Amino acid sequence: MHKLDDIDKQILNLLQDDATLPLKSIAEKLGTSVATTQRRIAQLNQNKVIERTVAIVNPVKVERPLTVLVLIKMSHSNTPMQHRFERLMAKHPQVMSCYEISGDYDFVLMVANQNMQDYHRFTRQNLTGENNVAHFNSQFVMNAVKSSTKIHLDSQE
């Protein structure tokens, strides 16, 4: 495992806020050289500390305003059918996140939809007994108070 020092943490905080920051800007903010900053970012990528760089898209602007959190109870846990369900959710374009969880349910999904009909079609096609789903509970996002992918890392800044 890669041990993060304060400079690594500061780089990660900056990149999580804006991954398009030029190397020169990052280096200036940290008081390091561009070469050092570039080498550290390359190392963070190589060690998979930075898994990937993405763009965060506004769901309303791309006509996916209906976000649903779906709690799923499987018919059978730890079976080939559960693994099949995991693979199906991992590749499904509407599924933004899929987490195996503890408690009364087995999974929670975050699903992006055009409208209620789109979500209804998703449930009819994917949350069925043939996909090992015993029960699901839909929680509709009414207002996104905070939506972030950032993991804030404390440093001695």
C-alpha positions as CSV (number, residue, x, y, z in Angstrom):
1,M,0.0,0.0,0.0
2,H,1.2,3.5,-0.9
3,K,1.8,5.6,2.2
4,L,0.4,9.1,1.6
5,D,2.3,12.1,2.8
6,D,0.9,15.6,3.2
7,I,1.9,16.6,-0.4
8,D,0.1,13.6,-1.8
9,K,-3.0,14.4,0.3
10,Q,-3.0,18.0,-0.9
11,I,-2.7,16.9,-4.5
12,L,-5.6,14.5,-4.1
13,N,-7.7,17.1,-2.5
14,L,-7.0,19.6,-5.3
15,L,-7.6,17.0,-8.0
16,Q,-10.9,15.8,-6.4
17,D,-12.1,19.4,-6.6
18,D,-10.9,20.0,-10.2
19,A,-9.0,17.3,-12.1
20,T,-8.5,19.7,-15.0
21,L,-6.1,21.9,-12.9
22,P,-2.9,22.5,-14.8
23,L,0.2,20.9,-13.3
24,K,1.7,24.4,-12.9
25,S,-1.2,25.6,-10.8
26,I,-1.1,22.5,-8.5
27,A,2.7,22.9,-8.1
28,E,2.3,26.6,-7.2
29,K,-0.4,25.9,-4.6
30,L,1.8,23.2,-3.0
31,G,5.1,25.0,-3.4
32,T,6.6,22.2,-5.4
33,S,8.1,22.0,-8.8
34,V,6.0,21.0,-11.8
35,A,8.3,17.9,-12.3
36,T,7.8,16.8,-8.7
37,T,4.0,17.3,-9.0
38,Q,3.9,15.4,-12.2
39,R,5.9,12.5,-10.8
40,R,3.7,12.3,-7.7
41,I,0.5,12.3,-9.7
42,A,1.9,9.6,-12.0
43,Q,2.8,7.5,-8.8
44,L,-0.7,8.0,-7.4
45,N,-2.1,6.7,-10.7
46,Q,0.3,3.8,-10.9
47,N,-0.5,2.8,-7.3
48,K,-4.3,3.0,-8.1
49,V,-4.8,5.6,-5.4
50,I,-6.3,7.6,-8.2
51,E,-8.6,5.0,-9.8
52,R,-9.7,7.1,-12.7
53,T,-10.4,10.6,-13.8
54,V,-14.0,11.5,-14.7
55,A,-16.4,14.3,-15.4
56,I,-19.3,14.9,-13.0
57,V,-22.4,15.4,-15.2
58,N,-25.5,17.4,-14.1
59,P,-28.3,14.8,-14.3
60,V,-31.0,17.4,-15.1
61,K,-28.9,18.8,-18.0
62,V,-28.6,15.3,-19.6
63,E,-32.3,14.5,-19.0
64,R,-31.8,12.0,-16.1
65,P,-33.4,14.0,-13.3
66,L,-35.0,11.1,-11.5
67,T,-32.5,9.5,-9.1
68,V,-33.6,6.5,-7.1
69,L,-31.9,4.7,-4.3
70,V,-33.0,1.1,-4.4
71,L,-32.6,-1.3,-1.5
72,I,-32.5,-4.9,-2.7
73,K,-33.1,-8.1,-0.8
74,M,-31.8,-11.2,-2.6
75,S,-33.6,-14.5,-2.7
76,H,-30.3,-16.4,-2.1
77,S,-27.0,-14.8,-0.9
78,N,-23.5,-15.9,-1.9
79,T,-24.6,-18.0,-4.9
80,P,-23.8,-17.9,-8.6
81,M,-27.1,-16.1,-9.0
82,Q,-26.0,-13.3,-6.7
83,H,-22.7,-13.0,-8.7
84,R,-24.8,-12.9,-11.9
85,F,-26.9,-10.0,-10.4
86,E,-23.7,-8.2,-9.5
87,R,-22.3,-8.5,-13.0
88,L,-25.7,-7.3,-14.4
89,M,-25.7,-4.2,-12.2
90,A,-22.0,-3.4,-12.8
91,K,-22.6,-3.2,-16.5
92,H,-26.1,-1.6,-16.6
93,P,-26.0,2.0,-17.9
94,Q,-28.7,3.3,-15.6
95,V,-26.9,2.0,-12.4
96,M,-24.6,4.7,-11.1
97,S,-23.6,2.8,-8.0
98,C,-24.1,-0.6,-6.6
99,Y,-23.0,-1.5,-3.1
100,E,-23.3,-4.8,-1.2
101,I,-24.4,-3.8,2.3
102,S,-25.0,-5.2,5.7
103,G,-28.4,-5.2,7.5
104,D,-31.9,-6.0,6.3
105,Y,-31.0,-5.6,2.6
106,D,-28.2,-7.0,0.6
107,F,-27.6,-4.2,-2.0
108,V,-28.2,-0.6,-2.5
109,L,-28.3,0.9,-6.0
110,M,-28.3,4.5,-7.2
111,V,-30.1,4.6,-10.5
112,A,-30.4,7.5,-12.9
113,N,-33.6,7.7,-14.9
114,Q,-35.3,9.9,-17.5
115,N,-38.7,9.7,-15.8
116,M,-40.9,7.3,-13.8
117,Q,-41.7,5.2,-16.9
118,D,-37.9,4.7,-17.5
119,Y,-37.5,3.6,-13.8
120,H,-40.5,1.3,-14.0
121,R,-39.0,-0.3,-17.1
122,F,-35.7,-0.8,-15.3
123,T,-37.4,-2.5,-12.3
124,R,-39.5,-4.8,-14.6
125,Q,-36.4,-5.9,-16.6
126,N,-33.8,-6.1,-13.8
127,L,-35.3,-6.5,-10.3
128,T,-37.1,-9.8,-10.9
129,G,-37.1,-13.2,-9.4
130,E,-35.1,-14.6,-12.3
131,N,-32.4,-12.1,-11.3
132,N,-32.5,-13.5,-7.7
133,V,-34.3,-10.4,-6.3
134,A,-36.8,-11.3,-3.6
135,H,-37.8,-7.7,-2.7
136,F,-36.8,-4.2,-3.4
137,N,-37.6,-0.8,-1.9
138,S,-37.4,2.4,-4.0
139,Q,-36.4,5.7,-2.3
140,F,-36.8,8.7,-4.7
141,V,-34.4,11.6,-4.3
142,M,-36.4,14.7,-3.7
143,N,-33.6,17.2,-3.3
144,A,-29.8,16.7,-3.6
145,V,-28.5,18.5,-0.5
146,K,-25.0,17.3,-1.2
147,S,-23.7,15.1,-3.9
148,S,-20.0,14.5,-4.0
149,T,-17.4,11.9,-4.8
150,K,-14.7,13.7,-2.8
151,I,-12.9,11.9,0.1
152,H,-11.3,14.8,2.0
153,L,-7.8,14.0,3.2
154,D,-6.4,15.9,6.2
155,S,-2.9,17.1,5.9
156,Q,-0.7,19.5,7.8
157,E,-1.3,22.2,5.1
